[in-house]
Amino acid sequence: MIPTMADEHSRQPGRTIPRGMMAARVHRLGGPEAVVIEEVPLPAVGPDRVLVRVVAAGLSHSDLLRTQGRYQEAADLPYVVGGELAGRIVTAPPASGLRPGDPVAAVVGTGAVAEYAAVPIASVLSLPPELPLGSAAAAPLNFLTARFALLDRGGLRAGEDVVVLGGGGGIGTAAIQVARLAGAGSVAAVASTPERRATAAALGAAPVLAPGELAGRRATADVLIDPVGGPYAVQALAVLRDFGRHVVVGFAGGEVTAPKLNRAVYRNLSHVGAGWGTFAERFPDRVTASWLELADHLAAGRLRAVVGAEGPMGETADLLRRLADRSLPAKAVVLVQTDTRFHHVILDGISEAPIR
């Protein structure tokens, strides 16, 4: 028997809800080749969840690592691919304050590349009407993480200088923009390919370096944003001035960084973790407040989600492969529905406005 929504808020007069849906699923860990498009039951919705009709889903490097079994938080098999989504409310508990048709986004970990998703109420992010759903699907995870890393964990102050590793990736492109809006004195970036370096430069980063160009750069930054890890991250520590902060966001390079801590003592450096996922679970109210601020900037065009490619659900595996070979900057978007509008492709200058 196919399970359906579990409580009364799913049964609204005049609304037909299907019992099944199409989704991109992984049954075995084998990278993008393991992704299959198939019909699955609609997810069950209890009193603490809403049902969302997904319009678009964002794919990032963490989604690729999950398919390979290399992500820090393993997903139970089988699972639906995709960590963030945007769409419209189908059903919601009356006390939630949400209504059918409301545009929303959410960071869900898994379950995004599907026609419908059951989202915990605490994870629902409201969207301003000016922000297209296609753009919203690529924004929450990157911008919320970047803001948390720079301001909450990195303690960035106006006029301080920032270096962003992985400057052409999803978190890197968001961090460049957030740092500039926060009033950083300068924002430099390091990116692995010419295409990614061009993306970082278009966002206003300067200088933009290849990883091999880090050697010899000393004491030029107060905050180092590091979503990459590995040997280049260790080498990049030299760019920090005395009392600088190394903010560890992740290990997209595949290797957990192990810096020599004597440098931290000698130069009074701080190594700071920025685990936005666990923060979001424990402090959802603070996430909501941060998102409302970011969403206003996104709607106004002062922040823009960078998307390297987009395609229908049937191209999910190919989009993940392109993330794997780093031929895409930032992230990819799966167009689950066809009524999607965008304003996320950015090569224009970014407007200046304060962000706190």
C-alpha positions, 0 to 999 in steps of 0.5 A, a space after each residue: 500500500 502506498 503511504 499518503 499524508 498522515 493527517 487532516 491538513 492534507 485533505 483540503 476540499 477541491 485539491 487533488 493530491 497524487 499518491 505517487 511522484 517522480 524522483 531522482 533516487 540512489 539505491 547504491 553508492 556509486 556516484 552519479 551513475 547510481 542515480 535513477 529516475 523512478 516513480 515513488 510514493 508521495 512522502 508522508 506528512 505529519 503534524 510537524 511538516 508541510 507538503 511542497 510541490 517542488 519547482 526547482 532543486 539545487 545540487 551542490 558538491 555535497 550532493 555529489 559526495 553523498 552519492 559516492 558515500 564520501 559525505 560526513 553525514 551518510 544517507 540511508 539507502 535508498 534516498 532521493 537526491 538533492 539538498 535544497 529546494 524551492 516550490 509552493 505549499 500544497 498542504 500545511 497545518 493551520 497553526 503553521 501560518 503557511 497557506 497553499 500556494 505560498 512560495 517557500 524554500 528549504 534546506 533538506 539534506 536529501 529529498 529535493 529532486 522530486 515532484 513533492 517534498 515533505 519539509 519540517 515546518 522549522 526548515 521552511 524559509 519564506 520567499 519574497 514574491 520578487 524572488 523567482 523560485 528557480 533562483 531561490 532553489 540555489 540560494 539558501 544553503 550557500 548564502 546562509 552558510 557564507 553569512 554564518 561563516 563570515 559574521 557569526 564564526 569569523 567575526 568579520 568587521 568592516 574594513 577587514 580583508 578576506 580570502 576565500 578558498 574555492 572562490 568559484 564554488 557554491 559557498 565561495 561565490 556566496 562568501 565573496 558577495 556577503 563579504 563585500 556587502 558586509 564592508 570588507 576592505 578587500 576580498 581575494 579568492 582562490 579558484 581551481 579552473 579558469 572558468 571558476 576564476 572568471 566567475 569569482 572575478 565577475 563577483 568582484 573578488 580581486 585578486 583571483 588566484 590559481 591554487 599554485 599562486 598562493 606560494 609566497 603570499 604572506 599576511 594579507 588577510 584577517 579572515 580565511 574562508 575555507 570550504 576546501 581543506 587539503 594541502 592548499 588550505 594548509 598553505 593558505 594559512 600563510 595569508 593570515 595576519 596576526 590574530 587572523 581567523 581560519 574559518 573551516 566550512 568543509 572539505 570539498 577537496 576530499 582531504 581533512 586539513 591537519 594544520 600545524 598548530 605551532 603557527 597558531 600559537 606563534 601568530 595568535 591565529 584562530 581555527 574556527 569551525 563553521 558547521 551551519 547544519 548543526 547550528 540550523 538544527 539547534 537554533 532555527 529562529 536565528 536561521 530564520 532571522 538571517 534568511 529574512 535579511 538575505 532574502 531581501 538582498 536576493 530579491 533586490 539583486 544585491 546578492 545573486 545565486 550563481 548557477 553553472 547549469 540547469 536541466 530537467 530531472 532526467 539530467 540529474 546524473 549528468 549535472 552531478 557528473 559536471 560538478 564532479 569534473 569541476 566544469 561548472 562554477 558554483 552549483 546546478 539546478 534541476 528544473 522539476 517543474 516547467 514554470 520556472 523563472 530565473 535571475 541568477 546568472 550574474 556577470 554584472 557588478 554587485 550593488 553595495 548595501 550593508 549586511 549584518 
